[in-house]
C-alpha cells in the first residue's frame, strides 16, 4: 500500500470511529431518557451533529454539542415526536379499521 492508500484508510477509519461514537451516544441517551422520552431528543441531537459534519464544521467536540442539543431541545423534540406518533397511529388505525 502506498502512502496515499494509508491516508485513505486512515480517513475511513477515523470516520468509522466518529460514526460509532455518535451511535453509542444515541443509544446511551435514548436509554438514559427512559427510552420513550429519550428517543426523539437523542435522534435530534444525533442529526444535528451529523449535519455539522456534512457542512464541514470540524472545530467542535462531539459530546458537548450532542449534550447541548439534547438538553435544550428535550421538550420540543418530545412534543414533535409525540405528534408524529399520534398522527401515525391514527393513520394506521384508519387503515386497519376502514379497509
C-alpha positions as CSV (number, residue, x, y, z in Angstrom):
1,X,0.0,0.0,0.0
2,X,1.4,3.4,-0.9
3,X,1.3,6.5,1.3
4,X,-1.9,7.7,-0.4
5,X,-3.5,4.4,0.3
6,X,-2.8,4.6,4.0
7,X,-4.1,8.2,4.1
8,X,-7.4,7.0,2.6
9,X,-7.5,4.1,5.1
10,X,-6.8,6.4,8.0
11,X,-9.6,8.8,6.9
12,X,-12.1,6.0,6.5
13,X,-11.1,4.5,9.9
14,X,-11.5,8.0,11.5
15,X,-15.0,8.4,10.1
16,X,-16.0,4.9,11.3
17,X,-14.9,5.7,14.8
18,X,-16.8,9.0,14.7
19,X,-20.0,7.2,13.5
20,X,-19.6,4.5,16.1
21,X,-19.2,7.2,18.8
22,X,-22.3,9.1,17.7
23,X,-24.3,5.9,17.6
24,X,-23.1,4.9,21.1
25,X,-24.1,8.4,22.4
26,X,-27.5,7.9,20.7
27,X,-28.1,4.5,22.4
28,X,-26.9,5.7,25.8
29,X,-29.0,8.9,25.8
30,X,-32.1,7.0,24.5
31,X,-31.8,4.5,27.3
32,X,-30.9,7.3,29.8
33,X,-34.0,9.2,28.8
34,X,-36.1,6.1,29.7
35,X,-36.4,5.1,26.1
36,X,-39.7,6.9,25.3
37,X,-38.6,10.3,26.4
38,X,-35.0,9.9,25.2
39,X,-35.6,8.6,21.7
40,X,-36.6,11.8,20.0
41,X,-34.2,14.3,21.7
42,X,-31.3,11.8,21.1
43,X,-32.2,11.5,17.5
44,X,-32.4,15.3,17.1
45,X,-29.0,15.7,18.7
46,X,-27.5,12.9,16.5
47,X,-28.8,14.5,13.4
48,X,-27.5,17.9,14.5
49,X,-24.0,16.6,14.9
50,X,-24.1,14.8,11.6
51,X,-25.4,18.0,9.9
52,X,-22.4,19.8,11.3
53,X,-20.1,17.2,9.8
54,X,-21.9,17.5,6.4
55,X,-21.4,21.2,6.5
56,X,-17.7,20.6,7.0
57,X,-17.7,22.1,10.5
58,X,-14.9,20.2,12.3
59,X,-14.0,22.6,15.1
60,X,-16.4,21.2,17.7
61,X,-16.3,18.5,20.3
62,X,-19.0,15.8,19.7
63,X,-20.2,15.1,23.2
64,X,-20.7,18.8,24.3
65,X,-22.5,19.5,21.0
66,X,-24.7,16.4,21.5
67,X,-25.4,17.2,25.1
68,X,-26.3,20.8,24.4
69,X,-28.8,19.9,21.7
70,X,-30.3,17.1,23.8
71,X,-30.8,19.3,26.8
72,X,-32.0,22.4,25.1
73,X,-34.4,20.7,22.6
74,X,-35.7,18.0,25.0
75,X,-39.2,19.3,25.4
76,X,-39.6,20.4,21.7
77,X,-38.3,17.1,20.4
78,X,-40.6,15.1,22.6
79,X,-43.6,17.2,21.7
80,X,-42.9,16.8,18.0
81,X,-42.2,13.1,18.4
82,X,-45.5,12.6,20.3
83,X,-47.3,14.5,17.5
84,X,-45.7,12.1,14.9
85,X,-46.7,9.1,16.9
86,X,-50.3,10.4,17.3
87,X,-50.7,11.1,13.6
88,X,-49.0,7.8,12.6
89,X,-51.2,5.9,15.0
90,X,-54.3,7.5,13.6
91,X,-53.3,6.6,10.1
92,X,-52.6,3.0,11.0
93,X,-55.9,2.7,12.9
94,X,-57.8,4.2,10.0
95,X,-56.1,1.8,7.6
96,X,-56.8,-1.2,9.8
97,X,-60.5,-0.5,10.6
98,X,-61.6,1.2,7.4
99,X,-60.3,-1.2,4.8
